[in-house]
Amino acid sequence: MKSLKMLLIGLLLFLAFLAGTRLLAFEKVPEPAFKSLAKLSGGVEVREYPSLVVAKTSLSRNSLDGPANEGFRVVARYLFGGNDRSESMAMTAPVVMDMGDQPSLYFYMPFDRRESDLPTTSDQAITLQTLPPRTLGVLRFGGYASDKDLKRYGRRLRAILEQEGWLVEGPLIYMGYDAPWTLIGRRNEVAYQVRRSS
């Protein structure tokens, strides 16, 4: 009887593992292409991103708590049909927060679309914008990100970039890649726009 119980528990765990694996594969969403320019110490990577179109909203403050959640909902409504064409568009990753004096949150629009191709937003809190090409110094970390994590990893990233001859320009950027229900292998990144010191 005991061995049958153990066998059933093992089978259930195996089925849960398979379901989890399929869910993780299902969650994959398109991400922007970039060119890796350099791998630095401490896991920092310098990347060159092309011009990208975003749907963006302002946040009341720099926080992953309430303001970010509300910003996410505002932009997601546009993406899922809250526009003049009632057009739903594919989700992309990451969701990006600009942590400057005027904080904002944005989604990348589908990568085959230009700003002029996109439907007009029904919400004045959202703006469409084409970001110019930029070079980012990026540091990845796992788990559920907190405001404390952003400060800690942001300090580490800045120190490594400056130590290795890169000039930091602009505020910290946070990039979150996973849905809240993703438990395993979560990916977060902090970044700064950078240029090579002369």
Rosetta silent file (secondary structure, phi, psi, omega in degrees, C-alpha in Angstrom):
SEQUENCE: MKSLKMLLIGLLLFLAFLAGTRLLAFEKVPEPAFKSLAKLSGGVEVREYPSLVVAKTSLSRNSLDGPANEGFRVVARYLFGGNDRSESMAMTAPVVMDMGDQPSLYFYMPFDRRESDLPTTSDQAITLQTLPPRTLGVLRFGGYASDKDLKRYGRRLRAILEQEGWLVEGPLIYMGYDAPWTLIGRRNEVAYQVRRSS
SCORE:     score description
SCORE:     0.000 S_00000001
   1 L     0.000  -43.237 -179.543    0.000    0.000    0.000 S_00000001
   2 H   -63.810  -41.199 -179.767    2.818    2.374    0.939 S_00000001
   3 H   -67.245  -34.216  176.985    4.684    1.724   -2.345 S_00000001
   4 H   -65.982  -40.854  177.830    1.504    2.387   -4.357 S_00000001
   5 H   -62.768  -43.525  178.648    1.068    5.694   -2.526 S_00000001
   6 H   -63.838  -39.247  178.665    4.681    6.651   -3.287 S_00000001
   7 H   -63.275  -43.380  178.677    4.203    5.689   -6.936 S_00000001
   8 H   -64.327  -42.029  177.721    1.096    7.895   -7.189 S_00000001
   9 H   -61.951  -44.190  177.837    2.921   10.828   -5.557 S_00000001
  10 H   -60.442  -42.538  179.133    5.834   10.356   -7.972 S_00000001
  11 H   -64.096  -42.878  178.186    3.462   10.256  -10.947 S_00000001
  12 H   -63.203  -42.051  177.666    1.701   13.437   -9.793 S_00000001
  13 H   -63.195  -40.982  178.724    5.028   15.235   -9.352 S_00000001
  14 H   -63.675  -43.656  178.675    6.127   14.128  -12.831 S_00000001
  15 H   -65.162  -38.256  176.786    2.851   15.351  -14.375 S_00000001
  16 H   -63.605  -39.768  177.740    3.198   18.680  -12.527 S_00000001
  17 H   -62.561  -45.421  178.868    6.747   19.016  -13.886 S_00000001
  18 H   -62.062  -43.318  179.201    5.547   18.349  -17.448 S_00000001
  19 H   -62.639  -43.061  178.574    2.710   20.859  -17.083 S_00000001
  20 H   -62.051  -41.072  179.241    5.120   23.456  -15.704 S_00000001
  21 H   -63.472  -42.646  178.844    7.550   22.884  -18.563 S_00000001
  22 H   -65.949  -37.855  179.355    4.766   23.314  -21.130 S_00000001
  23 H   -65.269  -42.665  178.561    3.574   26.484  -19.375 S_00000001
  24 H   -61.975  -40.734  179.187    7.071   27.967  -19.415 S_00000001
  25 H   -66.503  -36.457 -178.941    7.379   27.205  -23.134 S_00000001
  26 H   -66.751  -31.400 -174.897    3.935   28.728  -23.750 S_00000001
  27 L   -74.944   -9.446 -176.912    4.899   31.976  -22.020 S_00000001
  28 L   -60.819  127.515  178.816    7.702   32.811  -24.461 S_00000001
  29 L  -126.662  158.112 -178.283    6.987   36.151  -26.076 S_00000001
  30 L   -61.425  143.982  177.128    8.958   38.149  -28.660 S_00000001
  31 L  -126.049  153.742 -179.549   11.860   40.252  -27.391 S_00000001
  32 L   -67.108  141.471  175.301   13.776   43.029  -29.169 S_00000001
  33 L   -74.268  148.344  176.011   16.865   41.981  -31.088 S_00000001
  34 L  -148.944  162.506  176.277   20.137   43.534  -29.973 S_00000001
  35 E  -107.187  125.384  178.147   23.838   43.294  -30.747 S_00000001
  36 E   -78.853  119.418 -178.174   26.114   42.332  -27.861 S_00000001
  37 E   -93.479  -32.445 -176.705   29.063   44.756  -27.862 S_00000001
  38 E  -162.273  146.738  170.780   30.936   43.615  -24.741 S_00000001
  39 E  -110.819  120.274 -176.378   30.790   41.225  -21.788 S_00000001
  40 L  -105.055  178.923  178.856   32.143   42.904  -18.666 S_00000001
  41 H   -65.988  160.782  175.788   32.951   41.651  -15.187 S_00000001
  42 H    68.764   16.367  178.985   30.157   40.736  -12.791 S_00000001
  43 H    81.180   11.970  179.738   27.843   39.506  -15.555 S_00000001
  44 L   -80.722  137.535  177.305   27.361   42.950  -17.123 S_00000001
  45 E  -123.787  139.196  174.166   26.687   43.057  -20.871 S_00000001
  46 E  -102.412  124.233 -174.141   26.797   46.088  -23.159 S_00000001
  47 E  -123.378  145.719  174.155   24.117   45.875  -25.857 S_00000001
  48 E  -108.196  117.513 -179.643   23.259   47.931  -28.911 S_00000001
  49 E  -102.696  144.640  175.929   19.508   48.190  -29.531 S_00000001
  50 L   -77.782  178.596  172.837   17.908   49.417  -32.767 S_00000001
  51 L   -63.929  133.148 -176.865   15.191   52.061  -32.972 S_00000001
  52 E  -135.841  147.270  179.206   12.034   50.649  -31.338 S_00000001
  53 E   -96.494  136.058 -179.302    8.410   51.821  -31.033 S_00000001
  54 E  -129.920  154.558  166.073    6.841   51.905  -27.577 S_00000001
  55 E  -107.375  125.462 -164.923    3.482   52.624  -25.949 S_00000001
  56 E  -131.385  146.506  173.211    4.270   54.610  -22.826 S_00000001
  57 E  -137.385  150.608  178.529    2.546   56.037  -19.754 S_00000001
  58 E   -78.405  151.790  175.983    3.784   58.259  -16.919 S_00000001
  59 L  -115.508  152.577 -178.991    4.037   56.945  -13.353 S_00000001
  60 L   -73.592  -28.043  177.931    3.418   58.888  -10.162 S_00000001
  61 L  -160.510  166.832  179.668    6.666   57.622   -8.607 S_00000001
  62 L   -81.188   92.229  178.867    9.565   55.194   -9.073 S_00000001
  63 L  -155.796  143.425  175.890    8.213   52.008   -7.535 S_00000001
  64 L   -80.938   -4.305 -177.790    7.501   48.441   -8.571 S_00000001
  65 L   -83.827 -124.502 -174.244    4.456   48.433   -6.321 S_00000001
  66 H   -52.307  -52.864 -176.794    1.218   50.371   -7.015 S_00000001
  67 H   -57.529  -42.583 -179.251    2.423   52.835   -9.671 S_00000001
  68 H   -66.816  -40.498  179.133    3.996   50.132  -11.849 S_00000001
  69 H   -62.655  -43.227  179.215    0.930   47.889  -11.581 S_00000001
  70 H   -66.511  -43.316  176.955   -1.375   50.730  -12.599 S_00000001
  71 H   -58.691  -41.694  178.325    0.947   51.740  -15.450 S_00000001
  72 H   -59.017  -47.049 -178.714    0.999   48.134  -16.664 S_00000001
  73 H   -62.543  -40.857 -179.412   -2.808   48.007  -16.757 S_00000001
  74 H   -60.031  -50.019 -177.044   -3.030   51.324  -18.637 S_00000001
  75 H   -72.220  -35.547  178.863   -0.653   50.242  -21.413 S_00000001
  76 H   -61.936  -36.444  178.096   -2.026   46.676  -21.543 S_00000001
  77 H   -58.944  -41.861  177.415   -5.516   48.067  -22.262 S_00000001
  78 H   -62.030  -46.133 -176.132   -4.131   49.772  -25.376 S_00000001
  79 H   -63.865  -34.365 -174.933   -2.356   46.598  -26.474 S_00000001
  80 E  -100.175   26.697  169.832   -5.440   44.423  -25.999 S_00000001
  81 L   117.637   -1.685  178.469   -7.883   46.558  -27.982 S_00000001
  82 L   -82.461   63.532 -178.045   -8.242   49.908  -26.205 S_00000001
  83 E  -147.927  174.114 -172.696   -7.571   51.860  -29.387 S_00000001
  84 L   -66.575  -14.597  178.083   -9.468   53.431  -32.291 S_00000001
  85 L  -105.779   -0.868 -172.248   -9.442   50.144  -34.255 S_00000001
  86 L    51.788   36.846 -176.318  -10.219   47.838  -31.297 S_00000001
  87 L   -92.007  127.474  173.109   -7.143   45.977  -32.489 S_00000001
  88 E   -90.388  138.337 -179.179   -5.410   43.483  -30.222 S_00000001
  89 L  -120.755  157.910 -178.204   -1.656   43.239  -30.654 S_00000001
  90 L   -66.774  140.599  175.467    0.868   40.609  -29.633 S_00000001
  91 L   -72.721  143.807  175.582    2.463   40.963  -26.208 S_00000001
  92 L  -125.068  168.894  175.297    6.224   41.548  -26.166 S_00000001
  93 L  -131.831  151.649    0.979    8.860   41.449  -23.440 S_00000001
  94 L   -88.384  170.215  163.332   10.251   43.087  -21.455 S_00000001
  95 E   -83.812  134.374 -171.180    8.001   45.591  -19.728 S_00000001
  96 E  -118.643  136.095  173.222   10.290   48.585  -19.166 S_00000001
  97 E  -117.745  127.182  171.913   10.346   51.218  -16.422 S_00000001
  98 E   -91.706  118.026 -171.157   12.354   54.410  -16.798 S_00000001
  99 L   -95.741   31.740 -177.524   13.313   55.311  -13.212 S_00000001
 100 L   -81.694 -166.176  179.990   14.143   58.993  -13.833 S_00000001
 101 L   -65.178  -27.306  174.894   12.719   62.194  -12.370 S_00000001
 102 L  -117.291   79.389 -172.358    9.674   61.705  -14.605 S_00000001
 103 L   -62.845  149.003  179.506    9.175   57.943  -14.264 S_00000001
 104 E  -148.613  163.058  176.406    7.372   56.035  -16.986 S_00000001
 105 E  -129.594  138.960  177.926    6.473   52.498  -17.996 S_00000001
 106 E  -146.735  155.348  172.201    6.341   51.200  -21.545 S_00000001
 107 E  -108.546  144.284  168.243    5.807   48.129  -23.710 S_00000001
 108 E   -74.489  137.211  175.754    7.598   47.560  -26.979 S_00000001
 109 L   -79.027  160.458  179.555    5.142   47.410  -29.833 S_00000001
 110 L   -47.990  135.743 -166.839    5.230   44.422  -32.218 S_00000001
 111 L   -72.337  -10.025  176.313    8.617   44.610  -33.914 S_00000001
 112 L   -94.756    7.546 -177.134    7.238   44.535  -37.468 S_00000001
 113 L  -111.678  144.138  171.282    5.219   47.740  -36.885 S_00000001
 114 L   -99.254  164.292 -178.975    6.183   51.391  -37.271 S_00000001
 115 H   -57.826  -39.586 -178.387    4.648   54.151  -35.196 S_00000001
 116 H   -68.960  -18.337  179.387    2.599   55.347  -38.195 S_00000001
 117 H   -84.613  -14.598 -170.282    1.126   51.817  -38.615 S_00000001
 118 L   -84.261  150.201  176.568   -0.242   51.604  -35.079 S_00000001
 119 L   -67.323  154.711  178.014   -3.813   52.390  -34.041 S_00000001
 120 L   -75.296  139.084 -179.720   -4.464   55.623  -32.173 S_00000001
 121 E   -73.342  146.238  176.297   -4.810   55.242  -28.441 S_00000001
 122 L   -89.338   -6.108 -173.964   -8.185   55.861  -26.784 S_00000001
 123 L  -116.964  121.234 -178.724   -6.458   56.889  -23.537 S_00000001
 124 L   -67.064  -13.575  178.540   -4.707   60.249  -23.204 S_00000001
 125 L   -76.206   -8.542 -177.690   -2.435   58.735  -20.539 S_00000001
 126 E  -111.000  136.119  171.914   -0.676   56.728  -23.288 S_00000001
 127 E  -123.373  145.504  172.061    1.732   58.078  -25.885 S_00000001
 128 E   -96.235  138.769 -175.028    3.293   56.268  -28.812 S_00000001
 129 E  -149.121  142.630  173.594    6.962   57.037  -29.306 S_00000001
 130 E  -100.540  114.447  178.150    9.842   55.837  -31.473 S_00000001
 131 E   -78.049  138.293  176.037   12.968   55.404  -29.372 S_00000001
 132 L   -72.119  164.303  173.993   16.234   56.115  -31.187 S_00000001
 133 L   -56.031  145.451  179.940   18.948   53.438  -31.339 S_00000001
 134 E  -151.721  158.343  178.854   20.771   53.238  -28.012 S_00000001
 135 E  -110.312  126.100 -177.962   23.518   51.402  -26.190 S_00000001
 136 E  -119.142  136.981  166.411   22.667   49.909  -22.808 S_00000001
 137 E   -92.105  126.663 -167.785   24.823   48.438  -20.069 S_00000001
 138 E  -128.704  139.754  174.342   22.718   45.618  -18.578 S_00000001
 139 E  -128.652  127.386 -177.592   22.864   43.438  -15.451 S_00000001
 140 E   -96.550  145.838  171.459   20.550   40.451  -15.035 S_00000001
 141 E  -149.151  162.411 -174.431   19.158   39.055  -11.773 S_00000001
 142 L  -105.319 -173.536  176.480   16.498   36.523  -10.803 S_00000001
 143 L    79.203 -171.430  175.194   13.550   36.187   -8.462 S_00000001
 144 L   -86.124  118.217 -174.963   10.720   38.613   -7.783 S_00000001
 145 L   -73.643  145.854  175.099   12.216   42.101   -8.086 S_00000001
 146 L  -126.943  168.036  176.165   11.723   44.724   -5.383 S_00000001
 147 H   -59.327  -36.872  178.777   12.572   48.419   -5.152 S_00000001
 148 H   -63.245  -41.359  177.529   15.452   47.438   -2.856 S_00000001
 149 H   -60.330  -43.042 -177.929   16.785   45.050   -5.561 S_00000001
 150 H   -61.600  -41.684  178.191   16.696   47.815   -8.163 S_00000001
 151 H   -65.209  -46.041 -176.902   18.784   50.108   -5.976 S_00000001
 152 H   -64.376  -51.174 -178.631   21.266   47.375   -5.076 S_00000001
 153 H   -70.576  -31.253  175.930   21.743   46.011   -8.604 S_00000001
 154 H   -62.828  -43.178  177.111   21.666   49.527  -10.061 S_00000001
 155 H   -62.327  -44.095  179.918   24.595   50.565   -7.815 S_00000001
 156 H   -62.027  -44.859 -179.734   26.508   47.417   -8.755 S_00000001
 157 H   -60.785  -48.536 -178.988   25.874   47.976  -12.468 S_00000001
 158 H   -59.615  -43.990 -178.705   26.986   51.626  -12.367 S_00000001
 159 H   -61.197  -44.118 -179.194   30.182   50.747  -10.469 S_00000001
 160 H   -66.781  -44.762 -179.561   31.167   48.035  -12.971 S_00000001
 161 H   -59.476  -47.951 -178.050   30.389   50.200  -16.007 S_00000001
 162 H   -66.855  -37.637  177.920   32.419   53.138  -14.713 S_00000001
 163 H   -62.797  -32.247 -175.803   35.277   50.880  -13.642 S_00000001
 164 L   -99.391   15.533  170.252   35.450   49.413  -17.150 S_00000001
 165 L    88.112   23.527  177.486   35.444   52.748  -18.985 S_00000001
 166 E  -110.324  134.889  177.506   31.777   53.309  -19.854 S_00000001
 167 E   -89.825  128.005  179.361   30.047   56.630  -19.195 S_00000001
 168 E   -85.607  131.989  179.576   26.539   56.334  -17.740 S_00000001
 169 E  -127.892  123.515  175.919   23.939   58.643  -19.295 S_00000001
 170 E    88.444  179.373 -173.779   20.451   59.036  -17.938 S_00000001
 171 E   -80.334  170.701  175.025   18.470   57.262  -15.233 S_00000001
 172 E   -65.494  144.311  177.277   18.274   53.629  -14.238 S_00000001
 173 E  -120.365  136.008  174.420   16.045   51.439  -16.410 S_00000001
 174 E  -111.054  136.839  178.097   14.273   48.310  -15.163 S_00000001
 175 E  -126.853  118.380  179.111   13.266   45.506  -17.555 S_00000001
 176 E  -111.090  130.096 -171.524   10.924   42.734  -16.368 S_00000001
 177 L  -105.313  -12.816 -168.222   10.418   39.690  -18.561 S_00000001
 178 L  -118.154  151.460  172.634    8.010   37.392  -16.689 S_00000001
 179 L   -70.857  154.291 -177.930    4.346   37.183  -15.796 S_00000001
 180 L   -57.276  -29.262 -177.554    3.595   37.306  -12.046 S_00000001
 181 L   -83.693   -2.588  175.244    2.663   33.612  -12.014 S_00000001
 182 L   -74.785  118.885 -175.118    6.054   32.520  -13.374 S_00000001
 183 L   -99.489  -32.399 -173.029    7.767   30.912  -10.389 S_00000001
 184 L  -111.805  139.740  173.994   10.926   29.372  -11.846 S_00000001
 185 L    69.431   32.733 -179.361   13.699   31.040  -13.857 S_00000001
 186 L   -64.627  144.211 -178.480   12.452   34.609  -13.460 S_00000001
 187 L  -125.438  124.256  173.693   14.458   37.223  -15.368 S_00000001
 188 E  -127.542  151.267  175.091   14.919   40.858  -14.410 S_00000001
 189 E  -139.658  142.052  167.027   17.438   43.345  -15.748 S_00000001
 190 E  -109.304  150.450 -175.063   18.632   46.779  -14.716 S_00000001
 191 E  -149.697  156.106  168.780   20.257   48.975  -17.340 S_00000001
 192 E  -130.587  144.199  169.170   21.804   52.357  -18.012 S_00000001
 193 E   -71.528  135.495 -173.639   22.255   54.069  -21.332 S_00000001
 194 E  -136.688  163.602  167.203   26.015   54.257  -21.863 S_00000001
 195 E  -145.472  156.106  179.229   28.764   55.412  -24.192 S_00000001
 196 E   -67.142  132.222  175.535   32.468   54.656  -24.335 S_00000001
 197 L   -72.430  142.540 -175.387   34.586   57.216  -22.497 S_00000001
 198 L   -82.032    0.000    0.000   37.058   58.895  -24.852 S_00000001
